[in-house]
Structure formats: C-alpha cells, structure tokens
Amino acid sequence: MPEISRFLGIVIYMYYRDHAPPHFHAEYGDYEITVEIERGVVTGKFPRRALSAVLEWYLEYKDELLENWRRAEKRQPLQKIEPLE
C-alpha cells in the first residue's frame, strides 16, 4: 500500500490493483475512509476534524490524485503529494 502523503497523523495511500472508481484511502488511528476522487464521496468513518482536513487536502490535490490513479493502473511508481499545510 504505497503511501502518497502524511499530515496531522493522517496517512493517505493507494493500492496498485484496486477497483474502480478512482479513489484513495486515508487512515487516522483506528479510523479508515475511502474517498472517490472524481465525486468526493466518502465511505467509512473519521473524526470530524480529520475528515475536514482530508477533504480540504483532496480538493487542493485532486488532479495529482487522478494522475497517481492512472500511474497505479499502469503499475508505475506513485508520486508523493504535498501534505496539508
């Protein structure tokens, strides 16, 4: 599970052989969510502040996330994405 970003105790990652639609995973302690890149649909549970941080980061880096999804489909190395500032 390649890590693509880490901030505020949240780890963001993608799997190489994952299913459509394009999405990424986020972990925070014992919590885990999946976020669809194109629509922003969240599956799973996260504390409110951590979820807000992930969604803010997602909106800022949506294009980079889609590019990483394309890279993962081709089994190419994923690019690190800047953490939330």
NURO-648490 format. One record per atom (N, C-alpha, C, CB): chain; atom name; x, y, z. Coordinates in nm, 2 decimals. Glycine has a CB too. Layout:
BEGIN
{site A,CA,{X,Y,Z}}
...
//
This chain:
BEGIN
{site A,N,{0.08,-0.12,0.00}}
{site A,CA,{0.00,0.00,0.00}}
{site A,C,{0.09,0.12,0.00}}
{site A,CB,{-0.10,0.00,0.12}}
{site A,N,{0.12,0.18,-0.12}}
{site A,CA,{0.20,0.29,-0.13}}
{site A,C,{0.15,0.42,-0.06}}
{site A,CB,{0.24,0.32,-0.27}}
{site A,N,{0.22,0.47,0.03}}
{site A,CA,{0.18,0.60,0.10}}
{site A,C,{0.21,0.71,0.00}}
{site A,CB,{0.26,0.62,0.23}}
{site A,N,{0.11,0.80,-0.02}}
{site A,CA,{0.14,0.92,-0.10}}
{site A,C,{0.14,1.05,-0.03}}
{site A,CB,{0.03,0.92,-0.21}}
{site A,N,{0.09,1.05,0.09}}
{site A,CA,{0.10,1.17,0.17}}
{site A,C,{0.08,1.14,0.32}}
{site A,CB,{0.00,1.28,0.12}}
{site A,N,{0.12,1.23,0.41}}
{site A,CA,{0.10,1.21,0.55}}
{site A,C,{0.10,1.35,0.61}}
{site A,CB,{0.22,1.13,0.62}}
{site A,N,{0.00,1.38,0.70}}
{site A,CA,{-0.02,1.51,0.76}}
{site A,C,{-0.11,1.49,0.88}}
{site A,CB,{-0.07,1.62,0.67}}
{site A,N,{-0.09,1.57,0.99}}
{site A,CA,{-0.18,1.57,1.11}}
{site A,C,{-0.21,1.43,1.16}}
{site A,CB,{-0.30,1.64,1.07}}
{site A,N,{-0.12,1.34,1.15}}
{site A,CA,{-0.15,1.20,1.19}}
{site A,C,{-0.23,1.12,1.09}}
{site A,CB,{-0.21,1.20,1.32}}
{site A,N,{-0.26,1.17,0.98}}
{site A,CA,{-0.34,1.11,0.87}}
{site A,C,{-0.24,1.05,0.77}}
{site A,CB,{-0.45,1.20,0.81}}
{site A,N,{-0.27,0.93,0.73}}
{site A,CA,{-0.19,0.87,0.62}}
{site A,C,{-0.28,0.85,0.50}}
{site A,CB,{-0.12,0.73,0.67}}
{site A,N,{-0.23,0.89,0.38}}
{site A,CA,{-0.30,0.88,0.26}}
{site A,C,{-0.23,0.78,0.17}}
{site A,CB,{-0.32,1.02,0.18}}
{site A,N,{-0.30,0.68,0.11}}
{site A,CA,{-0.24,0.58,0.03}}
{site A,C,{-0.33,0.53,-0.08}}
{site A,CB,{-0.19,0.47,0.11}}
{site A,N,{-0.27,0.46,-0.18}}
{site A,CA,{-0.35,0.40,-0.29}}
{site A,C,{-0.29,0.26,-0.31}}
{site A,CB,{-0.34,0.48,-0.42}}
{site A,N,{-0.37,0.17,-0.35}}
{site A,CA,{-0.33,0.03,-0.39}}
{site A,C,{-0.31,0.03,-0.54}}
{site A,CB,{-0.44,-0.07,-0.34}}
{site A,N,{-0.21,-0.06,-0.58}}
{site A,CA,{-0.19,-0.07,-0.72}}
{site A,C,{-0.30,-0.15,-0.79}}
{site A,CB,{-0.06,-0.14,-0.74}}
{site A,N,{-0.35,-0.25,-0.74}}
{site A,CA,{-0.45,-0.33,-0.80}}
{site A,C,{-0.59,-0.31,-0.74}}
{site A,CB,{-0.41,-0.48,-0.79}}
{site A,N,{-0.63,-0.19,-0.73}}
{site A,CA,{-0.76,-0.15,-0.67}}
{site A,C,{-0.87,-0.14,-0.77}}
{site A,CB,{-0.75,-0.02,-0.59}}
{site A,N,{-0.99,-0.15,-0.73}}
{site A,CA,{-1.11,-0.15,-0.81}}
{site A,C,{-1.15,0.00,-0.85}}
{site A,CB,{-1.22,-0.22,-0.74}}
{site A,N,{-1.22,0.01,-0.95}}
{site A,CA,{-1.28,0.14,-0.99}}
{site A,C,{-1.40,0.17,-0.90}}
{site A,CB,{-1.33,0.15,-1.14}}
{site A,N,{-1.45,0.29,-0.88}}
{site A,CA,{-1.40,0.41,-0.94}}
{site A,C,{-1.27,0.46,-0.87}}
{site A,CB,{-1.50,0.52,-0.93}}
{site A,N,{-1.20,0.55,-0.94}}
{site A,CA,{-1.07,0.60,-0.88}}
{site A,C,{-1.09,0.66,-0.74}}
{site A,CB,{-1.01,0.71,-0.97}}
{site A,N,{-1.01,0.62,-0.65}}
{site A,CA,{-1.02,0.66,-0.51}}
{site A,C,{-0.89,0.65,-0.44}}
{site A,CB,{-1.13,0.57,-0.44}}
{site A,N,{-0.89,0.70,-0.31}}
{site A,CA,{-0.77,0.69,-0.23}}
{site A,C,{-0.82,0.65,-0.09}}
{site A,CB,{-0.69,0.82,-0.22}}
{site A,N,{-0.73,0.60,-0.01}}
{site A,CA,{-0.76,0.56,0.13}}
{site A,C,{-0.69,0.65,0.22}}
{site A,CB,{-0.72,0.41,0.15}}
{site A,N,{-0.75,0.67,0.34}}
{site A,CA,{-0.69,0.75,0.45}}
{site A,C,{-0.71,0.68,0.58}}
{site A,CB,{-0.76,0.89,0.45}}
{site A,N,{-0.61,0.68,0.66}}
{site A,CA,{-0.62,0.62,0.79}}
{site A,C,{-0.58,0.73,0.90}}
{site A,CB,{-0.52,0.50,0.81}}
{site A,N,{-0.65,0.72,1.01}}
{site A,CA,{-0.62,0.81,1.12}}
{site A,C,{-0.65,0.73,1.25}}
{site A,CB,{-0.71,0.94,1.12}}
{site A,N,{-0.54,0.68,1.31}}
{site A,CA,{-0.56,0.59,1.43}}
{site A,C,{-0.63,0.47,1.38}}
{site A,CB,{-0.64,0.66,1.54}}
{site A,N,{-0.74,0.43,1.45}}
{site A,CA,{-0.82,0.31,1.41}}
{site A,C,{-0.92,0.34,1.31}}
{site A,CB,{-0.88,0.26,1.54}}
{site A,N,{-0.93,0.46,1.26}}
{site A,CA,{-1.03,0.50,1.16}}
{site A,C,{-0.98,0.49,1.02}}
{site A,CB,{-1.08,0.65,1.18}}
{site A,N,{-1.06,0.45,0.93}}
{site A,CA,{-1.03,0.44,0.79}}
{site A,C,{-1.14,0.49,0.70}}
{site A,CB,{-0.98,0.30,0.75}}
{site A,N,{-1.11,0.57,0.59}}
{site A,CA,{-1.21,0.61,0.49}}
{site A,C,{-1.15,0.58,0.35}}
{site A,CB,{-1.25,0.76,0.51}}
{site A,N,{-1.24,0.58,0.26}}
{site A,CA,{-1.21,0.58,0.12}}
{site A,C,{-1.28,0.70,0.06}}
{site A,CB,{-1.26,0.45,0.05}}
{site A,N,{-1.21,0.77,-0.03}}
{site A,CA,{-1.27,0.89,-0.09}}
{site A,C,{-1.26,0.88,-0.24}}
{site A,CB,{-1.19,1.02,-0.05}}
{site A,N,{-1.37,0.88,-0.31}}
{site A,CA,{-1.38,0.88,-0.46}}
{site A,C,{-1.32,1.01,-0.51}}
{site A,CB,{-1.52,0.86,-0.51}}
{site A,N,{-1.22,1.00,-0.60}}
{site A,CA,{-1.15,1.12,-0.65}}
{site A,C,{-1.24,1.21,-0.73}}
{site A,CB,{-1.03,1.08,-0.72}}
{site A,N,{-1.32,1.15,-0.82}}
{site A,CA,{-1.40,1.23,-0.91}}
{site A,C,{-1.52,1.30,-0.85}}
{site A,CB,{-1.44,1.15,-1.03}}
{site A,N,{-1.58,1.23,-0.75}}
{site A,CA,{-1.70,1.29,-0.69}}
{site A,C,{-1.69,1.33,-0.54}}
{site A,CB,{-1.81,1.19,-0.70}}
{site A,N,{-1.58,1.29,-0.48}}
{site A,CA,{-1.56,1.32,-0.34}}
{site A,C,{-1.65,1.25,-0.24}}
{site A,CB,{-1.59,1.47,-0.32}}
{site A,N,{-1.70,1.13,-0.28}}
{site A,CA,{-1.79,1.05,-0.20}}
{site A,C,{-1.70,0.98,-0.10}}
{site A,CB,{-1.87,0.95,-0.28}}
{site A,N,{-1.74,0.99,0.03}}
{site A,CA,{-1.66,0.93,0.14}}
{site A,C,{-1.73,0.81,0.19}}
{site A,CB,{-1.64,1.03,0.25}}
{site A,N,{-1.65,0.70,0.21}}
{site A,CA,{-1.71,0.58,0.27}}
{site A,C,{-1.62,0.55,0.39}}
{site A,CB,{-1.70,0.46,0.17}}
{site A,N,{-1.69,0.52,0.50}}
{site A,CA,{-1.62,0.49,0.63}}
{site A,C,{-1.64,0.60,0.73}}
{site A,CB,{-1.47,0.47,0.60}}
{site A,N,{-1.57,0.59,0.84}}
{site A,CA,{-1.58,0.69,0.94}}
{site A,C,{-1.45,0.75,0.98}}
{site A,CB,{-1.65,0.63,1.07}}
{site A,N,{-1.45,0.88,1.01}}
{site A,CA,{-1.34,0.96,1.06}}
{site A,C,{-1.38,1.06,1.16}}
{site A,CB,{-1.26,1.03,0.93}}
{site A,N,{-1.30,1.10,1.25}}
{site A,CA,{-1.34,1.22,1.34}}
{site A,C,{-1.36,1.34,1.25}}
{site A,CB,{-1.23,1.24,1.44}}
{site A,N,{-1.45,1.42,1.29}}
{site A,CA,{-1.49,1.54,1.21}}
{site A,C,{-1.37,1.63,1.16}}
{site A,CB,{-1.59,1.62,1.28}}
{site A,N,{-1.28,1.66,1.25}}
{site A,CA,{-1.17,1.75,1.22}}
{site A,C,{-1.07,1.68,1.12}}
{site A,CB,{-1.09,1.79,1.34}}
{site A,N,{-1.05,1.55,1.14}}
{site A,CA,{-0.96,1.48,1.05}}
{site A,C,{-1.03,1.47,0.91}}
{site A,CB,{-0.93,1.34,1.10}}
{site A,N,{-1.16,1.44,0.91}}
{site A,CA,{-1.23,1.44,0.78}}
{site A,C,{-1.22,1.57,0.71}}
{site A,CB,{-1.38,1.40,0.80}}
{site A,N,{-1.24,1.68,0.78}}
{site A,CA,{-1.23,1.81,0.72}}
{site A,C,{-1.09,1.83,0.66}}
{site A,CB,{-1.26,1.92,0.82}}
{site A,N,{-0.99,1.79,0.73}}
{site A,CA,{-0.85,1.81,0.68}}
{site A,C,{-0.83,1.73,0.55}}
{site A,CB,{-0.75,1.77,0.79}}
{site A,N,{-0.88,1.60,0.55}}
{site A,CA,{-0.86,1.52,0.43}}
{site A,C,{-0.94,1.58,0.31}}
{site A,CB,{-0.92,1.38,0.46}}
{site A,N,{-1.06,1.63,0.33}}
{site A,CA,{-1.14,1.68,0.22}}
{site A,C,{-1.08,1.81,0.17}}
{site A,CB,{-1.28,1.71,0.27}}
{site A,N,{-1.02,1.89,0.26}}
{site A,CA,{-0.95,2.02,0.22}}
{site A,C,{-0.83,1.98,0.13}}
{site A,CB,{-0.91,2.10,0.34}}
{site A,N,{-0.75,1.88,0.18}}
{site A,CA,{-0.64,1.83,0.10}}
{site A,C,{-0.68,1.78,-0.03}}
{site A,CB,{-0.56,1.73,0.18}}
{site A,N,{-0.78,1.69,-0.03}}
{site A,CA,{-0.83,1.63,-0.16}}
{site A,C,{-0.87,1.74,-0.26}}
{site A,CB,{-0.96,1.54,-0.13}}
{site A,N,{-0.94,1.84,-0.22}}
{site A,CA,{-0.98,1.95,-0.31}}
{site A,C,{-0.86,2.02,-0.37}}
{site A,CB,{-1.07,2.05,-0.24}}
{site A,N,{-0.75,2.03,-0.29}}
{site A,CA,{-0.63,2.10,-0.34}}
{site A,C,{-0.55,2.02,-0.44}}
{site A,CB,{-0.55,2.14,-0.22}}
{site A,N,{-0.56,1.89,-0.42}}
{site A,CA,{-0.47,1.80,-0.50}}
{site A,C,{-0.55,1.69,-0.58}}
{site A,CB,{-0.38,1.73,-0.40}}
{site A,N,{-0.67,1.73,-0.62}}
{site A,CA,{-0.75,1.63,-0.70}}
{site A,C,{-0.68,1.59,-0.83}}
{site A,CB,{-0.88,1.70,-0.73}}
{site A,N,{-0.62,1.68,-0.90}}
{site A,CA,{-0.55,1.65,-1.03}}
{site A,C,{-0.44,1.55,-1.00}}
{site A,CB,{-0.50,1.77,-1.10}}
{site A,N,{-0.36,1.58,-0.90}}
{site A,CA,{-0.24,1.49,-0.87}}
{site A,C,{-0.29,1.35,-0.82}}
{site A,CB,{-0.16,1.55,-0.75}}
{site A,N,{-0.40,1.35,-0.75}}
{site A,CA,{-0.46,1.22,-0.71}}
{site A,C,{-0.51,1.14,-0.84}}
{site A,CB,{-0.58,1.24,-0.62}}
{site A,N,{-0.57,1.20,-0.93}}
{site A,CA,{-0.61,1.13,-1.05}}
{site A,C,{-0.49,1.08,-1.13}}
{site A,CB,{-0.70,1.22,-1.14}}
{site A,N,{-0.38,1.16,-1.14}}
{site A,CA,{-0.26,1.12,-1.21}}
{site A,C,{-0.20,1.00,-1.14}}
{site A,CB,{-0.16,1.24,-1.21}}
{site A,N,{-0.20,1.00,-1.00}}
{site A,CA,{-0.15,0.88,-0.93}}
{site A,C,{-0.24,0.76,-0.96}}
{site A,CB,{-0.14,0.91,-0.78}}
{site A,N,{-0.37,0.78,-0.97}}
{site A,CA,{-0.45,0.66,-1.00}}
{site A,C,{-0.42,0.60,-1.14}}
{site A,CB,{-0.61,0.71,-1.00}}
{site A,N,{-0.39,0.69,-1.24}}
{site A,CA,{-0.35,0.65,-1.37}}
{site A,C,{-0.22,0.57,-1.36}}
{site A,CB,{-0.34,0.77,-1.47}}
{site A,N,{-0.13,0.63,-1.28}}
{site A,CA,{0.00,0.56,-1.27}}
{site A,C,{-0.01,0.42,-1.20}}
{site A,CB,{0.10,0.65,-1.18}}
{site A,N,{-0.10,0.41,-1.10}}
{site A,CA,{-0.12,0.29,-1.03}}
{site A,C,{-0.18,0.18,-1.13}}
{site A,CB,{-0.22,0.31,-0.91}}
{site A,N,{-0.27,0.23,-1.22}}
{site A,CA,{-0.33,0.13,-1.32}}
{site A,C,{-0.22,0.08,-1.41}}
{site A,CB,{-0.44,0.21,-1.40}}
{site A,N,{-0.12,0.16,-1.44}}
{site A,CA,{-0.01,0.11,-1.52}}
{site A,C,{0.11,0.05,-1.44}}
{site A,CB,{0.05,0.23,-1.60}}
{site A,N,{0.09,0.03,-1.31}}
{site A,CA,{0.19,-0.02,-1.22}}
{site A,C,{0.32,0.06,-1.22}}
{site A,CB,{0.22,-0.17,-1.26}}
{site A,N,{0.30,0.19,-1.24}}
{site A,CA,{0.41,0.28,-1.23}}
{site A,C,{0.43,0.34,-1.09}}
{site A,CB,{0.40,0.40,-1.33}}
{site A,N,{0.55,0.38,-1.05}}
{site A,CA,{0.56,0.43,-0.91}}
{site A,C,{0.47,0.55,-0.89}}
{site A,CB,{0.71,0.47,-0.89}}
{site A,N,{0.41,0.56,-0.77}}
{site A,CA,{0.33,0.68,-0.74}}
{site A,C,{0.41,0.79,-0.69}}
{site A,CB,{0.22,0.64,-0.63}}
{site A,N,{0.36,0.91,-0.72}}
{site A,CA,{0.43,1.04,-0.68}}
{site A,C,{0.38,1.08,-0.54}}
{site A,CB,{0.40,1.15,-0.79}}
{site A,N,{0.47,1.12,-0.46}}
{site A,CA,{0.43,1.18,-0.33}}
{site A,C,{0.35,1.31,-0.36}}
{site A,CB,{0.55,1.21,-0.24}}
{site A,N,{0.25,1.34,-0.27}}
{site A,CA,{0.18,1.46,-0.28}}
{site A,C,{0.20,1.54,-0.16}}
{site A,CB,{0.02,1.43,-0.30}}
{site A,N,{0.22,1.67,-0.17}}
{site A,CA,{0.24,1.76,-0.06}}
{site A,C,{0.14,1.74,0.05}}
{site A,CB,{0.25,1.91,-0.10}}
{site A,N,{0.18,1.75,0.18}}
{site A,CA,{0.09,1.74,0.29}}
{site A,C,{0.01,1.87,0.30}}
{site A,CB,{0.16,1.71,0.42}}
{site A,N,{-0.10,1.86,0.38}}
{site A,CA,{-0.18,1.98,0.41}}
{site A,C,{-0.10,2.07,0.49}}
{site A,CB,{-0.31,1.94,0.48}}
{site A,N,{-0.10,2.20,0.46}}
{site A,CA,{-0.02,2.30,0.54}}
{site A,C,{-0.10,2.36,0.65}}
{site A,CB,{0.04,2.41,0.45}}
//
